[in-house]
Amino acid sequence: MINMKLTKQKMLVLVLLCLLTACGFKLRGQVSSLPFKSLYISAPEGHTIGIDMERAIGRSSTTKVAANPEEAEAVLHIVSAINERTILSLSGGGRVREFHLIYRVVFRLVDKQGIEIVPNNEISLMRNLPFLDAQILAKEAEEILLYKDMQADAIQQIIWRLSAVKVE
């Protein structure tokens, strides 16, 4: 009787795992395989998204990051990566209580001949940052961490979108 229950539970777990993998579920941080053997990344000067994108793609065993565009099958252009901050709410005394942080990335993908594979695409991520005057330094550090987190999310979304590209 106990063996019968265990086998039913194992079968249920096996069926659930099969359903999860069939729908495309992947663990967060797992790099999807890209449809190119090599990729060059062009990013704005002074922004860390290019380096972080190279690291994320470098973890993939199928795609190598090329040192220059001539060696690559495709070129990923990070057109812009912008941090924005707006006031979300004010206190009765007119002091800021909450900020709305926005991180926008625009990218496009072209092949070796310069033909556009993926036109300009925008990823926009938002977070709310509660703010207190008494914790200015801590809130500045929290804001930096939130922007880094949003950049990591944007990189993951770019990789997912690039993995869905069909190359002929």
SERO-4910 file (N, C-alpha, C, O; in steps of 0.05 Angstrom, whole numbers):
BEGIN
 pado doro    nc1    nc2    nc3   cac1   cac2   cac3    cc1    cc2    cc3    oc1    oc2    oc3
  Met    A     16    -24      0      0      0      0     17     25      0     12     44    -15
  Ile    A     38     25     16     56     48     18     71     52     -8     74     74    -18
  Asn    A     81     29    -20     95     31    -45     77     42    -67     87     57    -85
  Met    A     52     35    -67     33     45    -87     30     75    -85     28     89   -106
  Lys    A     29     86    -60     26    114    -56     51    129    -66     49    150    -79
  Leu    A     75    118    -60    100    130    -68    102    131    -99    111    151   -110
  Thr    A     94    110   -112     96    109   -141     76    129   -154     83    142   -174
  Lys    A     53    132   -142     34    152   -152     44    180   -148     41    197   -166
  Gln    A     57    185   -126     69    212   -121     92    217   -140     95    239   -150
  Lys    A    108    197   -145    130    200   -164    120    205   -192    131    222   -206
  Met    A     99    191   -199     87    196   -226     76    224   -228     79    237   -249
  Leu    A     63    233   -207     52    260   -207     74    281   -210     71    300   -225
  Val    A     96    278   -195    118    296   -197    130    295   -225    137    316   -237
  Leu    A    133    272   -237    144    268   -264    126    282   -284    136    296   -302
  Val    A    100    279   -282     81    292   -300     83    322   -298     83    336   -318
  Leu    A     84    333   -273     87    361   -269    112    373   -281    112    394   -294
  Leu    A    135    358   -278    160    367   -290    159    367   -320    169    385   -333
  Cys    A    146    347   -331    143    346   -361    126    369   -371    132    381   -391
  Leu    A    105    376   -356     88    399   -364    103    425   -362    100    442   -380
  Leu    A    119    428   -341    135    453   -338    155    456   -361    158    478   -372
  Thr    A    169    435   -368    189    437   -389    175    440   -417    187    453   -434
  Ala    A    152    429   -420    138    431   -446    128    460   -451    126    468   -474
  Cys    A    122    475   -430    112    502   -434    135    522   -437    130    546   -440
  Gly    A    160    514   -436    183    532   -439    194    543   -413    210    561   -414
  Phe    A    185    533   -391    194    542   -365    224    538   -362    234    516   -368
  Lys    A    238    559   -352    267    556   -346    272    570   -320    258    590   -313
  Leu    A    291    561   -305    299    574   -280    310    602   -286    324    606   -307
  Arg    A    305    621   -269    315    648   -272    345    647   -273    358    634   -257
  Gly    A    357    662   -292    386    663   -294    398    642   -313    421    644   -320
  Gln    A    381    623   -321    391    603   -340    392    616   -368    372    626   -377
  Val    A    415    615   -380    419    628   -406    407    611   -428    414    587   -430
  Ser    A    390    623   -445    379    608   -468    401    607   -489    418    624   -491
  Ser    A    399    586   -506    418    584   -528    410    603   -550    387    604   -557
  Leu    A    429    618   -560    424    637   -581    428    624   -609    444    605   -611
  Pro    A    414    633   -629    417    620   -656    441    629   -672    442    625   -696
  Phe    A    462    640   -659    486    648   -673    510    635   -660    510    629   -636
  Lys    A    531    631   -676    556    620   -665    572    642   -652    586    637   -632
  Ser    A    570    666   -663    585    689   -652    568    714   -653    552    718   -671
  Leu    A    572    732   -634    557    756   -632    575    779   -622    590    776   -603
  Tyr    A    573    802   -636    587    826   -627    567    844   -613    545    847   -622
  Ile    A    576    856   -591    558    874   -575    568    902   -577    591    908   -569
  Ser    A    552    920   -587    558    948   -589    540    963   -569    516    962   -571
  Ala    A    553    976   -549    537    989   -527    546   1018   -524    568   1025   -533
  Pro    A    529   1035   -512    537   1063   -507    561   1065   -490    566   1049   -471
  Glu    A    577   1085   -495    601   1091   -479    594   1098   -451    574   1111   -446
  Gly    A    610   1088   -432    606   1095   -404    583   1082   -390    575   1089   -368
  His    A    571   1061   -403    549   1047   -390    557   1018   -387    570   1007   -404
  Thr    A    549   1006   -365    558    978   -358    541    957   -372    548    933   -370
  Ile    A    520    964   -387    503    943   -398    518    926   -419    513    902   -421
  Gly    A    537    938   -434    552    922   -453    569    901   -440    570    878   -450
  Ile    A    583    908   -419    600    888   -405    583    867   -392    590    843   -394
  Asp    A    561    875   -380    544    855   -367    530    837   -387    526    813   -382
  Met    A    524    847   -411    512    831   -432    533    811   -442    526    787   -447
  Glu    A    558    819   -445    579    801   -454    583    778   -433    586    755   -441
  Arg    A    582    785   -408    585    764   -387    561    744   -388    566    720   -386
  Ala    A    537    755   -392    514    737   -392    515    719   -417    508    695   -414
  Ile    A    522    729   -440    523    713   -464    548    695   -463    547    672   -473
  Gly    A    569    703   -450    593    687   -447    588    662   -431    602    642   -435
  Arg    A    569    662   -414    561    638   -398    548    617   -416    547    593   -409
  Ser    A    538    625   -439    525    607   -458    547    591   -472    567    602   -480
  Ser    A    543    565   -474    564    549   -487    562    549   -517    581    541   -531
  Thr    A    540    559   -528    536    558   -557    545    583   -571    553    581   -595
  Thr    A    543    606   -559    549    631   -572    574    644   -559    576    646   -535
  Lys    A    592    653   -576    616    666   -567    614    696   -573    603    703   -594
  Val    A    624    712   -556    625    741   -560    649    748   -576    672    742   -569
  Ala    A    645    761   -599    666    768   -618    680    794   -609    667    811   -597
  Ala    A    705    796   -615    721    820   -608    715    844   -626    717    867   -618
  Asn    A    707    838   -652    700    859   -670    677    850   -688    672    826   -691
  Pro    A    663    869   -700    639    861   -716    644    844   -740    627    830   -749
  Glu    A    668    846   -752    674    830   -776    675    800   -770    670    784   -788
  Glu    A    682    793   -745    684    764   -738    657    752   -729    656    728   -726
  Ala    A    637    769   -726    611    759   -715    591    753   -736    590    765   -758
  Glu    A    574    733   -730    551    727   -748    530    749   -746    516    754   -766
  Ala    A    527    761   -722    507    782   -718    518    803   -699    537    798   -684
  Val    A    507    827   -701    516    849   -684    491    859   -668    471    866   -679
  Leu    A    494    859   -641    473    869   -624    481    898   -617    501    903   -604
  His    A    464    917   -626    468    945   -620    450    953   -596    426    952   -598
  Ile    A    462    960   -574    447    972   -552    446   1002   -559    466   1016   -555
  Val    A    424   1011   -569    421   1038   -579    422   1057   -555    436   1078   -557
  Ser    A    407   1051   -534    407   1069   -511    400   1053   -486    385   1033   -487
  Ala    A    409   1062   -463    402   1052   -437    400   1076   -418    420   1089   -412
  Ile    A    376   1081   -410    370   1106   -396    357   1101   -368    339   1085   -366
  Asn    A    368   1115   -348    355   1115   -321    339   1140   -318    348   1162   -325
  Glu    A    314   1136   -309    296   1159   -305    286   1158   -276    282   1136   -265
  Arg    A    281   1181   -264    269   1182   -238    249   1205   -237    255   1228   -243
  Thr    A    224   1198   -229    203   1218   -226    191   1216   -199    193   1195   -186
  Ile    A    179   1238   -190    166   1238   -163    139   1224   -166    123   1231   -184
  Leu    A    134   1205   -149    109   1190   -150     89   1202   -130     66   1204   -137
  Ser    A     98   1209   -106     80   1221    -87     94   1240    -68    119   1238    -64
  Leu    A     79   1259    -57     89   1279    -39     74   1277    -13     51   1268    -12
  Ser    A     87   1286      9     74   1287     35     57   1313     36     58   1329     18
  Gly    A     42   1316     57     26   1340     61     42   1365     63     33   1386     55
  Gly    A     67   1363     72     85   1385     74    101   1391     48    118   1408     48
  Gly    A     95   1376     27    109   1380      1    135   1366     -2    150   1371    -20
  Arg    A    141   1347     16    166   1331     14    161   1306     -2    139   1294     -1
  Val    A    182   1297    -15    179   1272    -31    176   1248    -13    191   1245      6
  Arg    A    157   1231    -19    152   1207     -3    160   1182    -20    167   1161     -8
  Glu    A    158   1184    -46    163   1161    -63    171   1170    -91    160   1189   -102
  Phe    A    191   1156   -101    201   1160   -129    193   1137   -146    189   1114   -137
  His    A    189   1143   -172    184   1122   -192    209   1120   -209    216   1139   -223
  Leu    A    223   1097   -208    247   1093   -223    240   1077   -249    226   1058   -248
  Ile    A    251   1087   -271    246   1074   -297    273   1069   -310    291   1086   -310
  Tyr    A    276   1045   -321    300   1037   -336    292   1029   -364    276   1010   -367
  Arg    A    301   1043   -384    294   1038   -412    319   1029   -428    340   1042   -426
  Val    A    315   1008   -442    337    998   -460    325    995   -488    304    983   -491
  Val    A    338   1006   -508    331   1002   -536    353    987   -549    377    995   -547
  Phe    A    346    965   -563    366    949   -577    356    941   -604    332    941   -610
  Arg    A    375    933   -621    368    922   -647    390    902   -655    412    902   -644
  Leu    A    383    884   -674    402    863   -682    404    863   -712    384    864   -727
  Val    A    429    863   -722    434    862   -751    453    839   -757    468    830   -739
  Asp    A    451    829   -781    469    807   -788    495    818   -799    500    842   -799
  Lys    A    512    800   -809    539    807   -818    538    827   -842    556    844   -844
  Gln    A    518    825   -858    515    843   -881    502    870   -874    499    887   -891
  Gly    A    493    873   -849    480    897   -841    450    897   -844    437    917   -840
  Ile    A    439    874   -851    410    871   -854    397    868   -827    406    852   -810
  Glu    A    377    883   -822    364    884   -796    348    858   -791    330    851   -806
  Ile    A    355    843   -770    341    819   -762    319    826   -742    296    817   -745
  Val    A    326    842   -722    307    851   -702    308    881   -703    329    893   -697
  Pro    A    285    894   -709    285    924   -709    287    935   -681    287    919   -661
  Asn    A    289    961   -678    290    973   -652    268    962   -634    245    963   -640
  Asn    A    277    952   -611    260    941   -590    265    956   -565    288    961   -558
  Glu    A    244    962   -550    248    976   -524    239    958   -501    217    946   -502
  Ile    A    255    957   -481    248    944   -456    247    965   -435    266    980   -431
  Ser    A    224    967   -421    221    988   -401    213    974   -375    194    959   -373
  Leu    A    229    979   -354    225    967   -328    220    989   -307    233   1010   -309
  Met    A    203    984   -288    196   1005   -268    197    993   -240    190    970   -235
  Arg    A    205   1010   -221    205   1003   -193    197   1028   -177    201   1051   -186
  Asn    A    185   1024   -154    179   1046   -136    199   1046   -114    207   1025   -103
  Leu    A    208   1070   -106    227   1074    -85    216   1092    -63    214   1116    -67
  Pro    A    207   1081    -40    199   1098    -18    222   1115     -9    245   1106     -9
  Phe    A    216   1140     -1    238   1158      6    233   1172     32    210   1181     38
  Leu    A    254   1174     49    253   1189     74    277   1207     75    299   1199     69
  Asp    A    272   1232     84    294   1251     86    316   1242    105    340   1248    101
  Ala    A    308   1227    126    327   1218    146    346   1196    137    366   1190    149
  Gln    A    339   1184    114    355   1161    104    365   1167     75    365   1149     58
  Ile    A    375   1190     71    383   1198     44    405   1180     33    403   1171     10
  Leu    A    426   1175     48    448   1158     38    439   1130     33    447   1118     13
  Ala    A    423   1119     51    413   1092     47    395   1090     23    396   1070      8
  Lys    A    379   1110     18    361   1110     -5    376   1113    -31    368   1102    -52
  Glu    A    398   1128    -31    415   1131    -55    427   1103    -62    427   1096    -85
  Ala    A    436   1089    -42    448   1063    -47    426   1043    -56    431   1027    -74
  Glu    A    402   1045    -45    380   1028    -53    372   1034    -82    366   1016    -97
  Glu    A    373   1059    -90    366   1067   -117    386   1055   -137    379   1045   -158
  Ile    A    412   1056   -130    433   1044   -147    428   1014   -150    431   1003   -172
  Leu    A    422   1001   -128    416    972   -129    392    965   -146    392    945   -160
  Leu    A    371    982   -144    347    977   -160    353    981   -190    344    965   -206
  Tyr    A    370   1000   -197    377   1004   -225    394    980   -235    390    971   -258
  Lys    A    412    970   -218    428    946   -226    410    922   -230    414    907   -249
  Asp    A    390    919   -212    371    897   -214    355    899   -240    350    879   -254
  Met    A    346    923   -246    330    928   -271    347    922   -295    337    912   -315
  Gln    A    373    930   -294    391    924   -317    394    894   -321    394    885   -343
  Ala    A    397    880   -299    400    850   -301    375    838   -313    376    820   -329
  Asp    A    352    848   -304    326    838   -316    325    845   -346    316    828   -361
  Ala    A    333    869   -353    332    877   -381    351    859   -398    343    851   -420
  Ile    A    374    853   -388    393    835   -402    381    808   -406    383    796   -428
  Gln    A    368    797   -385    355    771   -388    333    772   -409    330    753   -424
  Gln    A    317    793   -409    296    796   -429    307    798   -458    296    787   -476
  Ile    A    329    812   -461    341    814   -487    351    787   -497    347    780   -520
  Ile    A    363    772   -479    373    745   -486    349    727   -494    351    712   -513
  Trp    A    328    729   -479    304    712   -485    293    720   -513    285    703   -528
  Arg    A    292    746   -518    282    755   -545    301    746   -567    292    738   -589
  Leu    A    327    747   -562    346    739   -583    345    709   -587    349    699   -610
  Ser    A    339    694   -566    338    664   -569    314    656   -586    314    634   -597
  Ala    A    294    673   -589    270    667   -605    274    674   -634    256    668   -650
  Val    A    296    687   -641    301    696   -669    306    671   -687    321    653   -679
  Lys    A    294    671   -710    298    650   -730    318    660   -751    312    679   -765
  Val    A    341    647   -752    361    654   -771    361    634   -794    360    610   -790
  Glu    A    362    645   -818    362    627   -842    390    619   -850    393    604   -869
***
